[in-house]
């Protein structure tokens, strides 16, 4: 019997049985060039007590949940989703937004997407740090440094909590592992080794599981006898054809984190660094979108993919871009 840690289902409730990720899901189409893509962490089921004492008395876990993603060999972009002390066993939903990343269009050169999930029980998590992180997440001007901790490397005076958080994230393997695993999605036709990037719900178990499990409408794993699966911890992701609203700064912050990761913190440091970098990327994004719109509009209607048609429609919603492309 086949066992593996990673399974998936189509988004249609018609097909609830968890499936091999190297094959196309029924009713789903693979992603095309220029199509929008959003990945969300929907929930993590923490089902093992990592802190039982020698008398086997259960304790609550101190949980941190981090994801990261990278295309091809680009630098990874880290996302903090959850950080809390004294968490009871069961379902955890992200406290700091569920979006791992969102793209308005897949680039042609993207071939492999690596998506990583790290859930750890961190004994001795500092109360002041946890409270400070939660407060920062509610501050619009500073939230990016929580959602994407790499951004704090160029921002002086964010908070005393950020350096310990970065150190903790970089050394999670020193603590009690709940889940630490990666999907390696192949973009394009099904291959022989990698999981296929397609819309659906994707489950990552702590330990390999056999065939025959299903995912219900609340995104809980169900056994063949209809009982709820509680044999080990697992995480559930959603992959869909969508993107965040263009008015959101999320896409900019996401790109900032990637650049900072690549620079490894060797850039400028100061309170205006984030503002400067955001303005630079906004201008760059506008220029990039103009070039993409020109490239797509130069094709005939019959030459364009569905993804390109949808992307062109989105790009032309910007009046500045539309005014620079004749005949549209």
VEXKOL-829873 format. One record per residue (C-alpha): residue in three letters; x, y, z. Coordinates in steps of 0.001 Angstrom, whole numbers, plus 500000, padded with zeros to 6 digits. Example, Ala and Ser with C-alpha at 12.3 -4.5 7.8 and 13.67 -1.06 7.14 Angstrom:
REM residues 2
 rovo     c1     c2     c3
  ala 512300 495500 507800
  ser 513670 498940 507140
//
This chain:
REM residues 328
 rovo     c1     c2     c3
  unk 500000 500000 500000
  unk 501320 503424 499029
  unk 502146 505751 501906
  unk 503359 509357 501728
  unk 503297 512538 503785
  unk 501782 514747 501070
  unk 498372 514315 499451
  unk 495798 516541 497770
  unk 492240 516891 496517
  unk 490552 519000 493826
  unk 488634 522023 495093
  unk 485375 520374 494002
  unk 483570 518574 496839
  unk 482786 515857 494263
  unk 486245 514354 494777
  unk 487037 514269 498517
  unk 489509 511367 498449
  unk 493155 512350 498987
  unk 495183 511737 495825
  unk 498718 511310 494506
  unk 500106 514771 493712
  unk 502068 513689 490648
  unk 498830 513307 488638
  unk 496322 515878 487444
  unk 493236 516184 489655
  unk 489869 515441 488012
  unk 488105 518597 486899
  unk 491205 520782 487285
  unk 493497 522415 484730
  unk 497202 523010 485172
  unk 498412 526586 485560
  unk 499299 528495 482391
  unk 501830 531253 481886
  unk 500575 534645 483205
  unk 497802 533126 485322
  unk 497230 534497 488805
  unk 498212 532287 491724
  unk 497546 532504 495451
  unk 498615 530001 498093
  unk 497007 530042 501550
  unk 497696 528132 504732
  unk 494185 527197 505814
  unk 494870 525311 509049
  unk 497318 523235 511050
  unk 496039 520374 513187
  unk 498419 519939 516133
  unk 497574 516511 517517
  unk 500644 515545 519571
  unk 501576 516974 522953
  unk 505272 517774 522747
  unk 505413 518784 526421
  unk 504111 515799 528407
  unk 506157 515564 531584
  unk 507565 512411 533149
  unk 504185 511715 534810
  unk 502532 511900 531345
  unk 500524 514921 532433
  unk 499544 516901 529314
  unk 500755 520466 528924
  unk 499869 523090 526349
  unk 502294 523713 523484
  unk 504033 527016 522685
  unk 503469 527100 518938
  unk 505100 528997 516088
  unk 504026 528418 512455
  unk 506207 529611 509586
  unk 505980 529026 505838
  unk 508375 529896 503046
  unk 508260 529717 499265
  unk 510691 530029 496382
  unk 510522 529685 492601
  unk 513403 527805 490974
  unk 516549 528890 492845
  unk 515313 532312 493964
  unk 515880 533246 497633
  unk 513133 531923 499924
  unk 510515 534343 501258
  unk 509548 533633 504882
  unk 506040 534165 506304
  unk 505076 534116 509979
  unk 501484 532914 510438
  unk 501161 532148 514126
  unk 503002 532589 517430
  unk 501323 531855 520749
  unk 502026 530296 524133
  unk 499861 527683 525874
  unk 498039 526317 522826
  unk 495723 523354 523331
  unk 495753 520387 520967
  unk 493561 520735 517899
  unk 493045 523083 514983
  unk 495097 526259 514604
  unk 494233 528878 511987
  unk 496742 531598 511060
  unk 496639 534631 513349
  unk 498758 536810 511042
  unk 496790 536262 507797
  unk 496587 532995 505909
  unk 498179 534083 502602
  unk 501596 532531 501965
  unk 502019 534472 498716
  unk 500031 535910 495828
  unk 501107 536586 492240
  unk 499230 538467 489532
  unk 500809 536266 486868
  unk 503223 533330 486675
  unk 506462 534118 484860
  unk 507484 531979 481904
  unk 510797 531051 483543
  unk 509143 529622 486645
  unk 509450 525826 486573
  unk 509534 524679 490218
  unk 507755 526061 493291
  unk 509081 524936 496669
  unk 506567 525476 499478
  unk 507740 524780 503036
  unk 505776 524459 506289
  unk 507429 524603 509721
  unk 505374 524142 512870
  unk 507321 523877 516120
  unk 506716 523754 519845
  unk 509145 526304 521287
  unk 509671 525809 525010
  unk 510406 528946 526965
  unk 508966 531356 524426
  unk 509309 534849 525902
  unk 506002 536495 526901
  unk 507188 540012 526062
  unk 508315 538934 522604
  unk 505008 537200 521838
  unk 502980 540225 523018
  unk 505173 542657 521090
  unk 504833 540619 517884
  unk 501037 540556 518252
  unk 500920 544332 518794
  unk 503155 544984 515786
  unk 500894 542852 513591
  unk 498030 545270 514315
  unk 500105 548321 513323
  unk 499601 548962 509592
  unk 502972 550670 509241
  unk 504871 547857 510939
  unk 502840 544730 510166
  unk 504988 543824 507159
  unk 507901 543186 509535
  unk 505802 540536 511302
  unk 504251 538933 508231
  unk 507624 538977 506421
  unk 510263 539058 509198
  unk 513077 539580 506671
  unk 511831 543148 506117
  unk 512893 544073 509647
  unk 516524 543634 508613
  unk 516457 547045 506886
  unk 514171 548826 509363
  unk 515814 550245 512463
  unk 513738 550671 515591
  unk 510854 548365 514649
  unk 510815 546680 518066
  unk 513013 544764 520436
  unk 510992 541636 519606
  unk 512021 541326 515956
  unk 515695 540282 516371
  unk 514778 537424 518758
  unk 512025 536389 516326
  unk 514457 536215 513403
  unk 516924 534239 515497
  unk 514147 531863 516560
  unk 512954 531300 512971
  unk 516496 530630 511784
  unk 516996 528020 514510
  unk 513624 526271 514688
  unk 515227 522839 514316
  unk 516626 523240 517817
  unk 513090 522892 519183
  unk 510368 520209 519185
  unk 509189 519542 515646
  unk 505469 519260 514953
  unk 505698 519473 511124
  unk 508708 520360 508975
  unk 508315 519393 505323
  unk 508196 520812 501790
  unk 506115 520482 498648
  unk 508045 520678 495390
  unk 505484 521680 492787
  unk 506285 521308 489095
  unk 504812 524017 486866
  unk 503676 522480 483593
  unk 502724 518997 482491
  unk 502982 516146 485019
  unk 506518 514909 485617
  unk 507863 511709 487091
  unk 509011 512971 490489
  unk 507565 516331 491514
  unk 504088 517265 492671
  unk 502042 519005 489976
  unk 501064 522640 490554
  unk 497296 522800 490155
  unk 494326 524264 492027
  unk 493285 522233 495041
  unk 493748 521555 498728
  unk 497056 520037 499765
  unk 497676 518128 502996
  unk 501092 517654 504588
  unk 501202 515032 507365
  unk 503854 514709 510045
  unk 504235 511012 509174
  unk 503484 509032 505978
  unk 499845 507975 505636
  unk 498192 505330 503442
  unk 495611 505738 500714
  unk 491926 505884 501600
  unk 491744 509146 503567
  unk 489373 511962 502551
  unk 489078 515701 503199
  unk 485678 516984 504305
  unk 484092 520401 503691
  unk 485670 521844 506851
  unk 489117 520715 505594
  unk 489475 517999 508213
  unk 490949 514618 507267
  unk 488541 511688 507633
  unk 489361 507971 507925
  unk 487716 505169 505952
  unk 485483 504349 508942
  unk 484164 507964 508836
  unk 485945 508936 512057
  unk 488118 512049 512241
  unk 491811 511444 511600
  unk 493870 512107 514751
  unk 496899 509851 514248
  unk 499387 512698 513714
  unk 499601 516429 513056
  unk 498966 517820 509574
  unk 498681 521116 507680
  unk 496242 522070 504915
  unk 497059 524516 502094
  unk 494831 525949 499377
  unk 496110 526735 495871
  unk 493816 528800 493666
  unk 493681 530991 490563
  unk 493368 534409 492158
  unk 495418 537359 493330
  unk 495134 539954 496070
  unk 493488 543283 495189
  unk 495878 545611 493325
  unk 495340 548312 495970
  unk 496949 546061 498571
  unk 500606 546592 499528
  unk 500932 542843 499989
  unk 502533 542207 496609
  unk 505054 544994 497225
  unk 505927 543721 500705
  unk 506308 540229 499278
  unk 508799 541488 496692
  unk 510602 543522 499346
  unk 511100 540407 501439
  unk 512532 538571 498438
  unk 515003 541357 497684
  unk 516057 541622 501333
  unk 516500 537873 501512
  unk 518763 538091 498479
  unk 520722 540963 500000
  unk 520914 539068 503289
  unk 520522 542256 505287
  unk 523537 544017 503766
  unk 521580 547013 502476
  unk 520893 550362 504102
  unk 519537 550503 507625
  unk 517257 553253 508813
  unk 513674 554185 509525
  unk 513094 555361 505929
  unk 514459 552229 504282
  unk 511113 550448 503971
  unk 509443 553571 502546
  unk 512255 554012 500025
  unk 512232 550375 498962
  unk 508439 550273 498684
  unk 508372 553385 496450
  unk 511147 551923 494314
  unk 509261 548673 493857
  unk 505989 550468 493129
  unk 507679 552318 490257
  unk 509358 549122 489085
  unk 506072 547203 489223
  unk 504313 549899 487180
  unk 507045 549740 484526
  unk 506977 545937 484529
  unk 503190 545857 484166
  unk 503379 548275 481238
  unk 505832 545995 479441
  unk 503663 542956 480129
  unk 500578 544733 478817
  unk 502454 545799 475654
  unk 503703 542256 475107
  unk 500241 540705 475424
  unk 498426 543407 473417
  unk 500886 542880 470544
  unk 499449 539376 470089
  unk 496252 538681 468177
  unk 493211 537618 470170
  unk 493640 534061 468919
  unk 497288 533910 470031
  unk 496547 534864 473642
  unk 496037 532267 476365
  unk 493122 532608 478786
  unk 495620 533632 481430
  unk 497005 536382 479174
  unk 493506 537690 478372
  unk 492618 537890 482056
  unk 495950 539470 482954
  unk 495638 542108 480199
  unk 492173 543027 481482
  unk 493608 543472 484990
  unk 496587 545517 483780
  unk 494403 547849 481729
  unk 492398 548757 484840
  unk 495336 551070 485589
  unk 494511 554233 483563
  unk 498200 555184 483314
  unk 499032 551895 481629
  unk 495961 551978 479391
  unk 496832 555482 478152
  unk 500247 554258 476975
  unk 498944 551347 474903
  unk 497224 552483 471697
  unk 494217 550721 470304
  unk 493026 548910 473421
//
